[in-house]
Amino acid sequence: MSISFDDRKGIEAAGPVFSWLVRLSRQTLGRSVEEVARLAGMTVSDWQAIEDGRIPSRAQLRSIAKAIDLRIEQLAIIDRIRRKA
């Protein structure tokens, strides 16, 4: 089964996926927003903004991946999709 983002509805749906993945990964690890923000070298408000839908910078992307134990490639793919949404 493949996922296609050709139709507008699919593209619009991709936007929240990044934030959802970040939040889900953090929660699965049992880490608080404060803890992952500290691990990522970010403020709590910056981390929360990303979980709420703000698009992170490339530098933040690496920090986020490290803080939630994901490979940078996993977040980068979703981030690329999100930026096109």
VENFEN-V207391 format. One record per backbone hydrogen bond with DSSP energy under -0.5 kcal/mol. CO is the residue of the C=O (numbers start at 1). NH is the residue of the N-H. If there is no record, write none. Layout:
((CO,NH) (CO,NH))
//
This chain:
((2,4) (7,11) (8,12) (9,13) (10,14) (11,14) (11,15) (12,15) (14,17) (14,18) (15,18) (15,19) (16,20) (17,21) (18,22) (19,23) (20,24) (21,25) (22,26) (23,27) (24,28) (25,29) (26,30) (26,31) (27,30) (32,36) (33,37) (34,38) (35,39) (36,40) (37,41) (37,42) (38,41) (43,47) (44,48) (45,49) (46,50) (47,51) (48,52) (49,54) (50,53) (57,61) (58,62) (59,63) (60,64) (61,65) (62,66) (63,67) (64,68) (65,70) (66,69) (71,74) (71,75) (72,76) (73,77) (74,78) (75,79) (76,80) (77,81) (78,82) (79,83) (80,84) (81,84) (81,85) (82,85))
//
